[in-house]
Amino acid sequence: MSALEREKTPRAAARRQDARGRWALRAVAISVIAIAAAVIWYTNAFLTQSFTESTRGRAEVRLALYTGNILTELQRTSVVPLLLARDPSLSGALIAGEFSMTSQKLISAQAEIGAASIQLLDIDGRTVAATDRNKIGINLGQTPQFVDALRARDTIFTVAARESSGYDFTYSRSIQVDGKVVGVILVSAELAKFERGWAGFADAVAVTDSSGNVILATEPRWRGRPLDEALALRPAETAIGRAVRATFDWANSPPDAYVRGEAVMRNEARVPFRGWRIVSFTTFDSIRERVNAVLSLEIMGFALLLAAAFWFMSRRARNETAVVRRESAELRQLNARLQREIAEREKVQKDLAVAEQTLAQSSKLAALGEMSAAVSHELNQPLAAMKTYLAGARLLLQRRRAEEALSSFQRIDDLIERMGAITRQLKSYARKGGEAFEPIDVRASVSSALSMMEPTLRSGRVRISHALPRAPVMVMADRIRLEQVLINLLRNAVDATKDVAEPQVELLLTAGETATLSVRDNGHGITDLDNLFEPFYTTKKPGDGVGLGLAISSGIVNDLGGRLTARNAPGGGAVFEVQLPILQDKTRAAE
């Protein structure tokens, strides 16, 4: 065995040992990550359940408190009609018909007991005195409060809807003198104050009557509706909102209901009064915050553990680097001999290389500069769209929506085909070829271009409005190159509206002697119309454009027998018009 072979044997053994050590460290790192994921998952489930139970318990305590407040207010108000019905000054005023001081007496009584309002009605149902003087003279003879009080000898409780919003909770009782009814006293309970008090907490609270309709609620639009119907009143969700809600539902316990599109916990209690029930809806925000705080500490601990493991691995890497440096020293000695030979060869080839570079430089810069700039400009949009579709497909696959993901992959395949067609068109651009001309509908090209630009339009929040005729608008053109023109115009319109608060782009297709497609934006307009279609002329910032889009588009439209023009709109913004010859029936027959 030679000396070189004997030297290679220990080196190979050392390398194998280092490889086994690296694999062991990788296995340890993967195990730590797996354990961390399991611990975090279990901690999230356990703490979520624990904090949910404690939050539900606090919500039930609040419901008991709310129920006691409602009963106290109703019981306190229920005694007032009996006391006022026995007041001789009120009965005397009804008999004598003198009510000059009656309203003031009712106002004093309201201040003492805290009722919402008090009204005194005569035998005909007309309001003769009230804490709200604007109600004096109003006839309530047909209301249930008055009619039921005349028929019964006891105090009557009535729930009546207001004309504006909400409900009045009224206790009414007839006033009798010597067994004869002379009037009715109405006292409204001040339950609306509880709605205002409940609104100060994170809970949404509703009180339903015996028929299930909401009579008190922190959400005004719930009143008068069944509770299930009230909960169904929520704004339409966006795609982002649905994604956030799906993520929330996965990370937390299943919610009991949704209020304004937000998952909530539902708690219900019975109000021992006429079959009423009180329901509260508590958000999961506080639960999620407490769970996230604990999870953050766990993640930080595992991160520190991984950092220590990576430090240990880097230490081994430094040792391996020292070995590599020693081997590199040997290689440098060999390179020194090779460099002497290379220097001699370079001296001979240098003169030849200079001559070859001088000859090829002009044509190389012209061809490579124009083609690379054009390819970069024309393929930028499909690449951006492919990136967006890939991100969407990844999200769909994570949610196990394979069929929708396949649709995204099909779009990506179409984009790849389009990119190949664009490169072929860029090759034939210099030849001015027109072998791919065929009768096409301009409306289909507009729809295809809008579909291509959909990710850019959506990310830029650009509002697109287009008006297309119902009848086909046929022209003789190359479909790919025509769509290329439309995409360039749409992209320029989107770029021109970046600094606009409400960006808008309008497309108008008309058919007359020519097929005219207008693309209008509400951007900053065009400052130099004369040089607009010159190659490499651009008003964009460096890196945002090379100034080839309009030049290429103008050349394509000219090849199709039309023309591309631009002007500033009177109300601001720019208008680009593509005019192409209409393909008439006679022209089709000739073709």
C-alpha positions, 0 to 999 in steps of 0.5 A, a space after each residue: 500500500 502506497 503512502 498516499 493510500 495509507 494517508 487517505 484511510 484515516 481521513 476517510 474514517 474521520 470523515 465518516 465519523 464526522 458524518 455520523 456526528 452530524 446526523 446524530 446532531 440533526 436527529 437530536 434537533 428534529 427530536 427537540 422540534 417534535 417534542 416542542 410541537 407536541 408540548 405546545 399542542 398539549 399546552 394549548 389544548 389544556 390551557 384553552 379548556 381551563 381558561 374557558 371554564 374559568 371565563 364561563 364561570 365568571 360570565 355566569 356570576 355576572 348573569 346572576 348579578 344582572 338578573 338580581 339588578 333587573 328583579 330589584 328594579 322591577 320590584 321597586 317600581 311595582 310598588 309605586 303605582 299602588 302608593 300613588 293610586 292611594 294618594 288623595 292629592 292625585 284622586 282629588 285632582 282627577 275629581 276636581 279636574 285641577 292639575 296645575 300642581 300634579 305634574 310637579 308632584 309626579 316629578 318629585 316622586 320620580 326623583 325619589 324612586 328613580 322610575 323612567 317616567 310617570 303619567 296620570 290618565 283621566 277616565 277617558 285615557 287622556 294624559 293630564 299630568 306627567 313627568 315629561 310635560 310633552 306627553 300631557 294631552 296625549 290620549 292613551 285610551 286604546 293602549 293595553 296599559 290603560 284598558 287592562 288597568 280599568 278591567 283589573 283591580 290590581 297592578 298590571 305589568 305591560 311591555 310595549 314597543 316604542 315608536 322610535 326603538 326599544 320597549 317600555 316596561 310599564 306598571 299601571 293601576 286604576 285610581 278608585 274613589 268610593 269604588 268608582 274608577 276616576 283614572 289610571 296611574 302609569 309608572 315605567 321601569 328604568 330598565 334601559 339603564 342596564 343596557 347602557 351599563 352592560 355595554 361597558 363590558 366585553 359581553 353582549 347581553 340580551 333579555 328575552 320574554 316568554 315568547 323568545 323575542 329580545 326585549 333588552 339588548 346591548 345590540 340595538 338591532 336585536 330588539 324585537 327579533 327572536 334570538 336566533 334570528 338576531 344572531 344571524 344578523 352579521 355583515 358578510 365576511 371577506 375571504 381574509 375574514 373566513 381564513 382568520 375565523 377558520 384558523 381561530 376555530 382550529 386553535 380554540 374550543 368550538 364557539 357557541 355562536 358568532 356575534 358580528 362575525 366574532 366567535 363567542 361563548 354563550 351563557 344563559 340564565 332564567 329570570 324569575 319574572 314572567 318567563 324571561 331569560 337572560 343570555 350573555 355572549 363572551 369573546 375568547 380574546 382574554 382566553 387567547 391572550 392568556 394562552 398565548 402568553 404561556 405558549 410564548 414562554 414555552 416557545 422561548 425556552 425551546 428556542 434557547 435550547 435549539 440555539 444551544 444545539 446550533 452553537 454546539 454544531 457550529 463549534 464542530 463546524 469550526 473544527 472541521 474548517 480547521 481540517 479543511 484549511 490544512 488540506 487547502 494549504 496542500 492544494 495551494 502548493 499544487 495551484 502555484 505550479 498550475 498558475 505558472 502554466 496558466 500565466 503563460 497560456 493567458 499571455 498567448 490568449 490575451 491578445 486573441 481574447 481582446 480582438 474577439 471581445 472588441 468584435 462581439 461587444 457591440 452586437 452582444 450588448 445590443 442583442 442581449 440588452 434589448 432581449 434581456 430587458 424585454 424578457 424581464 419586462 414581459 415575464 414579470 407579470 406572469 411570474 408575479 401571478 404564478 407566485 400568488 397562485 402558488 401561495 393560494 394553492 399551498 393554503 388550499 392544500 393545507 386545508 385539504 381543498 385539493 380540487 380548488 388547489 388543482 384549479 390554481 395549478 391549472 392556472 399556473 400551467 396556463 401561465 407557463 404556456 403563456 410565458 413560452 408563447 411570449 418568449 416565442 413572440 419576442 424572438 419573432 418581434 425583430 422579424 415582424 412575422 404575422 403567421 399566427 393571425 386568425 379571427 379573434 373576438 376582442 372581448 375574449 382577449 379583454 377577459 383573458 388579460 383581466 384574468 392575467 392581471 387579477 392578482 395585481 389588481 386585487 393587491 393594489 385595491 384597484 377598482 376595474 369597470 369595463 363595458 363590452 358590447 354584447 355582440 362579438 367584436 371580431 378582428 384579424 390578429 395574433 391572440 397572444 400579442 393582442 393580450 400582451 398589448 392589453 396587459 401592458 396597458 393595464 399594468 401601466 394604468 395600475 402603476 399610474 394610480 399607485 399614489 391615488 386614494 381610490 384607484 380606478 381603471 375603466 375599459 370601454 370597447 366599441 365597434 364601428 368602422 374600427 374596433 376601439 378599446 379605451 383604457 382610462 385611469 385616474 392617475 397623474 396623467 402623461 407629462 411628455 406625449 411626444 416621447 411616450 412610445 420611444 424605447 427605454 423612455 419611462 417615468 417610473 423609478 429605477 427598478 420599476 420599469 425599463 420603458 419597453 412596454 409601450 414601445 413593444 405595444 405600439 409595434 404590435 398594434 402597427 403589425 396588426 394594422 391598427 394604431 395605439 394613441 394616448 392622451 390626457 383625460 379632461 378630468 385627470 388621468 390618461 387615456 390609451 386607445 387601441 384601434 384595430 380594423 373590424 373583420 367584416 363578413 366580406 373580409 371573412 369570406 375573402 380569408 
